[in-house]
Amino acid sequence: MELVYSRKDGYRINGSELKVKQIINELVAIILHFEDGMELIVEISDISVGSIIHYTHKIEQHLNITYSDQSFNQLVYSLMILIARNRSCQVPKESYFKTDIRDTSEYDFISNVIPEKWIANKDDYKWILLLFISANTVEGQIQYQNSDLLKMVHEMVQQFESLTYVEIKNKSDFEKRLVAHIQPMILRIKYGLHLKDSGIKSAVRNVKNHQMFVDTVRQIVKPLEKKLNSALPKDEIELLSFYFGSELENWKPEEKKRAAVVCSNGVIVSRLMFKKLREMFPEISFVSASSVREFQKFKNDFDVVFTTVHLKTDARQYIIHPIMTTDESLNLRYRVLRDISFGNSEEMLDGLMNIISRHGQVDDEVRLRKEIQLFLLKGQDDEVKETEYLPDLLAYVKPDFINFTDQKLLWTEALELATRPLMKKGIVTDKFLKQIIKESSSMSNYSYFGKNMAIPHTTPDMGVNGNAFGLLISKEPVKFPNNADVHIIVPLAVGDTTSHFRAVEQLANIAANPKSMKTLINADSKNEVINEIKRRIKE
């Protein structure tokens, strides 16, 4: 591939279109590992994520399969980038995919249901088919198979039995299922679509025999590697080992409910909800954050929905406030895990308390119970969060951006006063002020943290030239259209996509702390405000 530049066209990548497609797939897999990966892809695409989710779900239903969580998200967001590229008229018309895989029922269905406006080259139909038939499934198998593999798989299974001294029951059925799993793997390796995460690590995390299966599979796949003229990647070895282990020891892949987050208004609030809920529920696969209008178009594609307003949907829905207290978060986690059959969290908590009391003296049962609740609330994801390395709140709230008033103001006047310091610095324009007034006029607007803080904001294209937060403290309550009595108004000017996450979380924590809010409302100087923020972000 070659990176070229011209004054007229800017930067372009020249080279094989097939290689471009492979690189896109590779990059999407990497991007989805970031906390804000889905949002980044949505922002650079010009098609709704809901329509792609709907399309992918329709293919699952037609083929009677269920893709793994990683594969489903990879398919959805790879398609978003591919379609964005196609619609930008950057794809050459010449054929780039030589293999003919059109004589399948999967191809007929996919080519009939995919909208023509998504296609730029006739080979795109074959490439999209390849993405679907090479993706990993947890239920059902793609029927597109190479029957010549059956003999090789039979020999692999025989060698596995001789190495492990175990006999696989219903060997013929298992071999056919294994062929159905290996065929997509061959396609992935042949076309550079390697798995980035097979999704089975959690299922075998505490299985003692798993490494034995891995070591054995490494030996029996040598004929397959010779046929492919390529070593099998580590994740593919892990996945094959899982298939053998699940046959012999009844391991089960992790099947997660698919969830959507729906917010009636406010881009930043919607993103914050999405991020918080993903952290709270590692047991659930969060696919998208959407508006009410978009969700209603594709409401049957999700198992669970977390929403700020009641929706017409058959999916199990939980109506939540955008910013929840610790107790509200605990209550929600217990309810959700109980409802989707992860067991009764209260019974789990009672059991833990009983075990602890049998083995030692508990001086403060209430406090111990609370700390165990907080531990359970964190879920199972113990990875380091990227937000720890993002700028904190004081990187956005500068002394020059802080204002005070003791006058009784209309909400429009208060918004203008809160935004004025940002306008003076050229961080926002008059267009920004007009837009946040327009959005705040809606009764269903959710640009609020807690009961006394408003966080008006809009998209970067609406007059945002930089990154900063204004901060107006009003001694007199300001009555907003949704009847909220607001004392603190923080207009959020956010020109990029992600760097503000940590600062917004810290702001939300301050809004949820009555003592901190009281201190800020009663503050008379900018130093008092800055010092209070410093105290809270260190906690």
C-alpha positions as CSV (number, residue, x, y, z in Angstrom):
1,M,0.0,0.0,0.0
2,E,1.1,3.6,-0.7
3,L,0.2,6.8,1.1
4,V,0.1,9.7,-1.4
5,Y,-0.7,13.4,-1.0
6,S,-1.9,16.1,-3.3
7,R,-3.1,19.7,-2.5
8,K,-6.3,19.0,-4.4
9,D,-7.3,15.7,-2.9
10,G,-5.4,15.5,0.4
11,Y,-4.1,12.2,1.6
12,R,-5.1,9.0,-0.2
13,I,-4.1,5.3,0.1
14,N,-3.3,3.6,-3.2
15,G,-3.0,-0.1,-3.7
16,S,-5.0,-3.3,-3.9
17,E,-8.7,-2.8,-3.0
18,L,-8.7,-6.3,-1.4
19,K,-5.8,-5.2,0.9
20,V,-7.8,-2.0,1.8
21,K,-10.7,-4.2,2.8
22,Q,-8.4,-6.4,4.9
23,I,-6.9,-3.3,6.6
24,I,-10.3,-1.9,7.4
25,N,-11.3,-5.2,9.0
26,E,-8.1,-5.2,11.0
27,L,-8.5,-1.6,12.2
28,V,-12.1,-2.1,13.2
29,A,-11.1,-5.0,15.4
30,I,-8.4,-2.8,17.1
31,I,-10.7,0.2,17.5
32,L,-13.5,-1.8,19.1
33,H,-11.1,-2.6,22.0
34,F,-11.2,1.1,23.0
35,E,-13.9,2.3,25.4
36,D,-15.1,4.8,22.8
37,G,-14.4,2.6,19.7
38,M,-18.0,2.2,18.7
39,E,-18.6,6.0,19.0
40,L,-15.6,6.8,16.9
41,I,-16.8,4.6,14.0
42,V,-20.3,6.0,14.3
43,E,-19.0,9.5,14.0
44,I,-17.0,8.9,10.8
45,S,-19.8,6.9,9.2
46,D,-22.8,8.5,7.4
47,I,-25.3,5.7,8.0
48,S,-27.2,4.8,11.2
49,V,-25.8,2.0,13.3
50,G,-29.4,0.9,13.9
51,S,-29.9,0.0,10.3
52,I,-26.7,-2.1,10.2
53,I,-27.6,-3.9,13.4
54,H,-31.0,-4.6,12.0
55,Y,-29.5,-5.9,8.7
56,T,-27.0,-8.2,10.6
57,H,-29.8,-9.5,12.9
58,K,-32.0,-10.3,9.9
59,I,-29.2,-12.4,8.4
60,E,-28.8,-14.2,11.8
61,Q,-32.5,-15.0,11.8
62,H,-32.5,-16.2,8.1
63,L,-29.5,-18.4,8.6
64,N,-30.7,-19.6,12.0
65,I,-27.4,-18.8,13.7
66,T,-26.2,-16.6,16.5
67,Y,-22.9,-14.8,16.1
68,S,-20.6,-14.4,19.1
69,D,-20.6,-10.9,20.7
70,Q,-17.2,-10.1,19.2
71,S,-18.2,-11.3,15.7
72,F,-21.5,-9.4,15.8
73,N,-19.9,-6.1,16.7
74,Q,-17.1,-6.7,14.2
75,L,-19.6,-7.3,11.4
76,V,-21.8,-4.3,12.3
77,Y,-18.9,-1.8,12.6
78,S,-16.9,-3.2,9.7
79,L,-20.0,-2.8,7.5
80,M,-20.4,0.8,8.7
81,I,-16.8,1.7,7.6
82,L,-17.2,-0.2,4.3
83,I,-20.4,1.5,3.4
84,A,-19.0,4.9,4.3
85,R,-16.1,4.2,2.0
86,N,-18.4,3.1,-0.8
87,R,-20.6,6.1,-0.5
88,S,-17.5,8.4,-0.7
89,C,-16.9,7.2,-4.2
90,Q,-13.3,6.0,-3.4
91,V,-13.8,2.4,-4.5
92,P,-12.5,1.5,-8.0
93,K,-14.9,-0.3,-10.4
94,E,-12.4,-3.0,-11.3
95,S,-12.9,-6.5,-9.9
96,Y,-10.8,-7.1,-6.7
97,F,-12.2,-10.4,-5.3
98,K,-11.4,-13.2,-7.7
99,T,-12.9,-16.2,-5.7
100,D,-16.4,-17.0,-6.8
101,I,-18.6,-17.8,-3.8
102,R,-21.9,-16.8,-5.3
103,D,-23.4,-20.3,-5.7
104,T,-24.7,-20.4,-2.1
105,S,-28.1,-19.7,-0.5
106,E,-26.3,-17.3,1.8
107,Y,-25.1,-15.2,-1.2
108,D,-28.6,-15.2,-2.7
109,F,-30.1,-13.9,0.5
110,I,-27.4,-11.4,1.3
111,S,-27.4,-9.9,-2.2
112,N,-31.2,-9.6,-2.2
113,V,-31.5,-7.8,1.1
114,I,-28.5,-5.5,1.0
115,P,-29.5,-2.0,-0.3
116,E,-27.9,-1.1,-3.6
117,K,-26.9,2.3,-2.2
118,W,-24.4,0.5,0.0
119,I,-22.6,-1.1,-2.9
120,A,-19.9,0.6,-5.0
121,N,-18.4,-2.5,-6.8
122,K,-20.1,-5.7,-7.8
123,D,-17.5,-7.6,-5.8
124,D,-18.7,-5.9,-2.6
125,Y,-21.5,-8.5,-2.5
126,K,-19.0,-11.3,-2.4
127,W,-16.8,-9.5,0.2
128,I,-19.8,-8.9,2.5
129,L,-20.8,-12.5,2.1
130,L,-17.2,-13.5,3.1
131,L,-17.5,-11.4,6.3
132,F,-20.7,-13.2,7.3
133,I,-19.6,-16.7,6.5
134,S,-16.2,-16.3,8.1
135,A,-17.5,-14.9,11.4
136,N,-17.5,-17.0,14.5
137,T,-20.9,-18.4,15.7
138,V,-22.0,-19.6,19.1
139,E,-25.2,-21.3,17.9
140,G,-25.8,-22.9,14.5
141,Q,-23.3,-23.1,11.7
142,I,-23.0,-21.5,8.3
143,Q,-23.7,-24.3,5.8
144,Y,-21.1,-23.1,3.2
145,Q,-18.7,-26.0,3.6
146,N,-15.8,-27.7,1.8
147,S,-16.6,-31.4,2.1
148,D,-13.0,-32.3,1.3
149,L,-12.2,-31.2,4.8
150,L,-14.1,-34.0,6.4
151,K,-11.4,-36.6,5.8
152,M,-8.7,-34.3,7.3
153,V,-10.9,-33.5,10.3
154,H,-11.6,-37.2,10.8
155,E,-7.8,-37.8,11.0
156,M,-7.4,-34.8,13.4
157,V,-10.1,-36.3,15.7
158,Q,-8.5,-39.7,15.7
159,Q,-5.1,-38.2,16.5
160,F,-6.7,-36.2,19.3
161,E,-8.1,-39.4,20.8
162,S,-4.8,-41.2,20.6
163,L,-2.9,-38.3,22.3
164,T,-5.4,-37.8,25.1
165,Y,-6.6,-41.4,25.6
166,V,-10.3,-40.3,25.5
167,E,-13.1,-41.3,23.2
168,I,-15.3,-38.7,21.6
169,K,-18.9,-39.9,21.5
170,N,-21.1,-39.3,18.4
171,K,-17.8,-38.8,16.6
172,S,-19.5,-38.5,13.1
173,D,-21.7,-35.7,14.3
174,F,-18.9,-33.9,16.1
175,E,-16.7,-34.1,13.0
176,K,-19.4,-32.5,10.8
177,R,-19.8,-29.7,13.3
178,L,-16.0,-29.3,13.5
179,V,-15.9,-28.9,9.7
180,A,-18.6,-26.3,9.9
181,H,-16.4,-24.3,12.4
182,I,-13.1,-24.9,10.5
183,Q,-14.4,-23.7,7.1
184,P,-14.9,-20.1,8.4
185,M,-11.5,-20.3,10.0
186,I,-9.9,-21.2,6.7
187,L,-11.6,-18.3,5.0
188,R,-10.5,-15.9,7.8
189,I,-6.8,-17.0,7.4
190,K,-6.9,-17.1,3.6
191,Y,-8.3,-13.5,3.4
192,G,-6.5,-12.0,6.4
193,L,-9.6,-11.8,8.6
194,H,-8.0,-13.2,11.7
195,L,-9.9,-13.3,15.0
196,K,-8.9,-10.6,17.4
197,D,-10.8,-12.1,20.3
198,S,-12.5,-15.4,20.1
199,G,-14.8,-14.5,23.0
200,I,-14.2,-17.8,24.9
201,K,-11.5,-16.7,27.3
202,S,-14.0,-16.1,30.1
203,A,-15.6,-19.5,29.6
204,V,-12.3,-21.3,30.1
205,R,-10.6,-18.9,32.6
206,N,-10.8,-21.3,35.5
207,V,-10.8,-24.6,33.6
208,K,-7.7,-26.6,34.6
209,N,-7.7,-28.8,31.4
210,H,-7.9,-26.0,28.9
211,Q,-4.1,-25.7,28.5
212,M,-3.9,-29.5,27.8
213,F,-6.5,-29.1,25.0
214,V,-4.5,-26.2,23.6
215,D,-1.2,-28.1,23.6
216,T,-2.9,-31.1,22.0
217,V,-4.7,-29.1,19.3
218,R,-1.4,-27.5,18.4
219,Q,-0.1,-30.9,17.4
220,I,-3.1,-32.2,15.5
221,V,-3.5,-29.1,13.3
222,K,-0.1,-29.5,11.6
223,P,-1.7,-31.1,8.4
224,L,-4.2,-28.3,8.3
225,E,-1.4,-25.7,8.6
226,K,0.5,-27.4,5.8
227,K,-2.6,-27.3,3.6
228,L,-3.0,-23.6,4.3
229,N,0.7,-22.9,4.1
230,S,0.3,-20.8,7.2
231,A,0.6,-21.3,11.0
232,L,-2.8,-21.0,12.8
233,P,-2.9,-17.8,14.9
234,K,-3.1,-18.1,18.6
235,D,-6.8,-17.1,18.8
236,E,-7.7,-19.7,16.2
237,I,-5.9,-22.4,18.2
238,E,-7.8,-21.3,21.4
239,L,-11.1,-21.5,19.5
240,L,-10.5,-25.0,18.2
241,S,-9.4,-26.1,21.7
242,F,-12.6,-24.7,23.0
243,Y,-14.6,-26.8,20.5
244,F,-12.9,-30.0,21.7
245,G,-13.3,-29.0,25.3
246,S,-16.9,-28.2,25.0
247,E,-17.6,-31.6,23.4
248,L,-15.8,-33.5,26.2
249,E,-16.4,-31.4,29.3
250,N,-19.5,-29.5,28.5
251,W,-18.0,-26.1,28.4
252,K,-20.4,-23.4,27.3
253,P,-19.6,-20.2,25.5
254,E,-20.7,-16.9,27.1
255,E,-24.0,-15.9,25.4
256,K,-24.8,-12.3,26.3
257,K,-28.0,-10.4,25.9
258,R,-27.8,-7.6,23.4
259,A,-28.6,-4.2,24.7
260,A,-29.3,-0.7,23.5
261,V,-29.0,2.6,25.4
262,V,-31.6,5.2,24.5
263,C,-31.4,8.8,25.7
264,S,-34.1,11.3,24.8
265,N,-31.6,14.1,24.3
266,G,-28.0,15.1,24.9
267,V,-25.1,13.6,23.0
268,I,-22.7,13.7,26.0
269,V,-25.2,12.3,28.4
270,S,-26.1,9.5,26.1
271,R,-22.4,8.6,25.7
272,L,-21.8,8.8,29.5
273,M,-24.8,6.5,30.1
274,F,-23.5,4.0,27.5
275,K,-20.0,4.0,29.0
276,K,-21.3,3.6,32.6
277,L,-23.7,0.8,31.8
278,R,-21.0,-1.1,29.9
279,E,-18.8,-0.9,33.0
280,M,-21.7,-1.9,35.3
281,F,-22.8,-4.9,33.2
282,P,-19.9,-6.8,31.7
283,E,-22.4,-9.7,31.5
284,I,-24.4,-7.8,28.7
285,S,-23.3,-6.9,25.2
286,F,-24.0,-3.2,24.6
287,V,-24.3,-2.7,20.9
288,S,-25.4,0.9,20.4
289,A,-26.5,4.2,22.0
290,S,-29.3,5.8,20.0
291,S,-32.1,8.4,20.0
292,V,-35.7,7.4,20.7
293,R,-36.6,7.9,17.0
294,E,-33.8,5.6,15.7
295,F,-34.6,3.0,18.3
296,Q,-38.2,2.8,17.3
297,K,-37.2,1.9,13.8
298,F,-35.2,-1.2,14.9
299,K,-36.7,-1.9,18.3
300,N,-36.9,-5.7,17.7
301,D,-33.2,-6.2,17.3
302,F,-32.3,-6.0,21.1
303,D,-33.0,-8.1,24.1
304,V,-32.6,-5.3,26.7
305,V,-32.9,-1.6,26.5
306,F,-31.8,1.0,29.1
307,T,-33.7,4.2,28.5
308,T,-34.6,7.6,30.0
309,V,-38.2,7.5,28.8
310,H,-40.8,4.7,28.3
311,L,-40.6,3.0,24.9
312,K,-43.0,0.9,22.9
313,T,-40.9,-2.3,22.6
314,D,-41.2,-6.0,23.5
315,A,-37.6,-5.9,24.7
316,R,-37.1,-5.9,28.5
317,Q,-36.6,-2.2,29.3
318,Y,-35.2,-0.4,32.4
319,I,-36.1,3.3,32.8
320,I,-33.2,5.0,34.5
321,H,-31.9,8.5,35.3
322,P,-28.9,9.5,33.3
323,I,-26.8,10.0,36.4
324,M,-27.5,7.4,39.2
325,T,-26.4,7.4,42.8
326,T,-24.5,4.4,44.1
327,D,-27.6,3.0,45.7
328,E,-29.6,3.4,42.4
329,S,-26.8,1.7,40.6
330,L,-26.7,-1.2,43.0
331,N,-30.5,-1.6,42.8
332,L,-30.3,-1.6,39.0
333,R,-27.5,-4.1,38.8
334,Y,-29.3,-6.5,41.2
335,R,-32.6,-6.2,39.3
336,V,-31.1,-6.7,35.9
337,L,-29.0,-9.7,36.8
338,R,-31.9,-11.3,38.5
339,D,-34.2,-10.7,35.6
340,I,-31.8,-12.1,33.0
341,S,-31.1,-15.2,35.0
342,F,-27.7,-14.5,36.4
343,G,-29.1,-15.5,39.8
344,N,-30.4,-13.6,42.8
345,S,-27.8,-11.1,43.9
346,E,-29.4,-10.7,47.4
347,E,-29.1,-14.5,47.9
348,M,-25.5,-14.3,46.8
349,L,-24.9,-11.4,49.2
350,D,-26.6,-13.3,52.1
351,G,-24.5,-16.4,51.3
352,L,-21.2,-14.4,51.4
353,M,-22.2,-12.7,54.7
354,N,-23.0,-16.2,56.2
355,I,-19.6,-17.6,55.1
356,I,-17.7,-14.6,56.5
357,S,-19.6,-14.7,59.9
358,R,-18.8,-18.4,60.2
359,H,-15.1,-17.9,59.9
360,G,-14.6,-14.7,61.8
361,Q,-16.1,-11.9,63.9
362,V,-17.9,-9.1,62.1
363,D,-17.9,-5.9,64.0
364,D,-19.9,-3.8,61.5
365,E,-22.3,-6.0,59.4
366,V,-23.9,-3.0,57.8
367,R,-20.6,-1.6,56.5
368,L,-19.3,-5.0,55.4
369,R,-22.5,-5.7,53.5
370,K,-22.2,-2.3,51.8
371,E,-18.6,-2.9,50.8
372,I,-19.5,-6.3,49.3
373,Q,-22.3,-4.7,47.4
374,L,-19.9,-2.1,46.0
375,F,-17.5,-4.9,45.0
376,L,-20.3,-6.8,43.2
377,L,-21.4,-3.6,41.5
378,K,-18.0,-3.3,39.8
379,G,-18.8,-6.4,37.7
380,Q,-16.0,-8.7,36.4
381,D,-14.0,-6.3,34.2
382,D,-10.8,-5.6,36.1
383,E,-8.9,-4.0,33.2
384,V,-7.2,-0.6,33.6
385,K,-9.7,2.0,32.3
386,E,-8.4,4.4,29.6
387,T,-10.2,7.3,31.3
388,E,-7.6,7.3,34.0
389,Y,-5.2,8.9,31.6
390,L,-7.6,11.5,30.2
391,P,-7.6,15.2,31.4
392,D,-9.5,15.9,34.6
393,L,-12.2,18.5,35.2
394,L,-9.8,21.3,36.0
395,A,-8.4,21.0,32.5
396,Y,-11.8,22.3,31.2
397,V,-13.0,24.6,34.1
398,K,-10.6,27.5,34.2
399,P,-11.0,30.5,36.6
400,D,-11.8,32.8,33.6
401,F,-14.8,30.6,32.8
402,I,-16.5,30.8,36.2
403,N,-19.3,33.3,36.8
404,F,-21.5,34.2,39.8
405,T,-25.0,35.8,40.0
406,D,-27.4,36.6,42.8
407,Q,-30.1,37.9,40.4
408,K,-33.3,36.2,39.5
409,L,-32.8,35.2,35.9
410,L,-34.8,33.6,33.2
411,W,-33.3,30.3,32.0
412,T,-32.4,31.8,28.6
413,E,-30.6,34.7,30.4
414,A,-28.7,32.3,32.6
415,L,-27.6,30.2,29.6
416,E,-26.3,33.4,27.9
417,L,-24.4,34.4,31.1
418,A,-22.9,31.0,31.6
419,T,-21.8,30.9,27.9
420,R,-20.4,34.4,27.8
421,P,-16.8,33.6,29.0
422,L,-16.5,30.9,26.4
423,M,-17.7,33.2,23.6
424,K,-15.2,35.9,24.7
425,K,-12.4,33.5,24.2
426,G,-13.7,32.3,20.9
427,I,-14.2,28.7,22.1
428,V,-17.9,28.8,21.1
429,T,-19.9,31.1,18.7
430,D,-23.4,32.5,18.8
431,K,-24.5,29.5,16.9
432,F,-23.7,27.3,20.0
433,L,-25.8,29.5,22.3
434,K,-28.8,29.5,20.0
435,Q,-28.6,25.7,19.7
436,I,-28.3,25.0,23.4
437,I,-31.3,27.3,24.0
438,K,-33.3,25.4,21.4
439,E,-32.4,22.0,22.8
440,S,-33.0,23.1,26.5
441,S,-36.5,24.4,25.5
442,S,-37.7,20.8,25.2
443,M,-39.5,19.3,28.2
444,S,-37.8,15.9,27.5
445,N,-34.3,17.4,27.5
446,Y,-31.9,15.4,29.7
447,S,-29.0,17.7,29.8
448,Y,-28.9,17.7,33.6
449,F,-26.9,16.1,36.3
450,G,-28.8,15.6,39.5
451,K,-31.5,18.1,40.6
452,N,-29.5,21.3,40.6
453,M,-27.0,21.2,37.7
454,A,-27.7,21.8,34.0
455,I,-25.1,20.8,31.4
456,P,-26.3,22.3,28.1
457,H,-24.3,21.0,25.2
458,T,-24.5,20.2,21.5
459,T,-22.6,18.6,18.7
460,P,-19.2,20.0,17.6
461,D,-20.5,21.4,14.3
462,M,-22.9,23.7,16.2
463,G,-20.4,26.5,16.8
464,V,-17.8,24.7,18.9
465,N,-14.2,25.8,18.2
466,G,-12.4,24.3,21.2
467,N,-12.7,22.3,24.5
468,A,-13.8,24.1,27.7
469,F,-16.6,24.1,30.3
470,G,-18.3,27.3,31.5
471,L,-19.6,27.4,35.1
472,L,-22.3,29.7,36.3
473,I,-23.3,29.6,40.0
474,S,-26.7,31.2,40.7
475,K,-27.7,31.9,44.3
476,E,-31.3,32.1,43.1
477,P,-32.7,29.0,41.5
478,V,-33.2,29.2,37.7
479,K,-36.4,27.5,36.5
480,F,-35.8,25.5,33.3
481,P,-38.6,24.3,30.9
482,N,-38.6,20.8,32.5
483,N,-39.4,22.5,35.9
484,A,-35.9,21.8,37.3
485,D,-34.6,24.5,39.8
486,V,-31.0,24.8,38.7
487,H,-28.3,26.6,40.7
488,I,-25.3,25.5,38.6
489,I,-25.1,25.8,34.8
490,V,-22.1,24.2,33.0
491,P,-22.2,24.7,29.2
492,L,-20.0,21.9,27.8
493,A,-18.0,22.9,24.7
494,V,-16.5,19.7,23.4
495,G,-14.8,19.8,20.0
496,D,-13.4,16.2,19.9
497,T,-14.9,12.8,20.6
498,T,-13.4,11.4,23.8
499,S,-11.0,13.4,25.8
500,H,-13.8,14.9,27.9
501,F,-15.0,11.6,29.4
502,R,-13.0,11.7,32.6
503,A,-13.9,15.4,33.2
504,V,-17.7,14.7,32.6
505,E,-17.6,11.8,35.0
506,Q,-16.0,13.9,37.7
507,L,-18.6,16.6,37.1
508,A,-21.3,14.0,37.5
509,N,-19.9,12.8,40.8
510,I,-19.9,16.4,42.1
511,A,-23.5,16.8,41.0
512,A,-24.4,13.6,42.9
513,N,-22.7,14.8,46.1
514,P,-25.1,17.0,48.1
515,K,-22.3,18.3,50.3
516,S,-20.2,19.4,47.4
517,M,-23.1,21.0,45.6
518,K,-23.9,23.0,48.7
519,T,-20.3,24.2,49.0
520,L,-20.3,25.3,45.3
521,I,-23.7,27.1,45.5
522,N,-22.5,29.0,48.6
523,A,-19.1,29.8,47.2
524,D,-18.3,33.5,46.8
525,S,-15.0,33.3,45.0
526,K,-13.4,31.4,42.1
527,N,-10.7,30.1,44.4
528,E,-13.4,28.4,46.6
529,V,-14.9,26.8,43.5
530,I,-11.5,25.6,42.2
531,N,-10.5,24.2,45.6
532,E,-13.7,22.3,46.0
533,I,-13.3,20.7,42.6
534,K,-9.7,19.8,43.5
535,R,-10.9,18.1,46.7
536,R,-13.6,16.1,44.9
537,I,-11.5,14.9,42.0
538,K,-8.9,13.5,44.4
539,E,-11.5,11.4,46.2
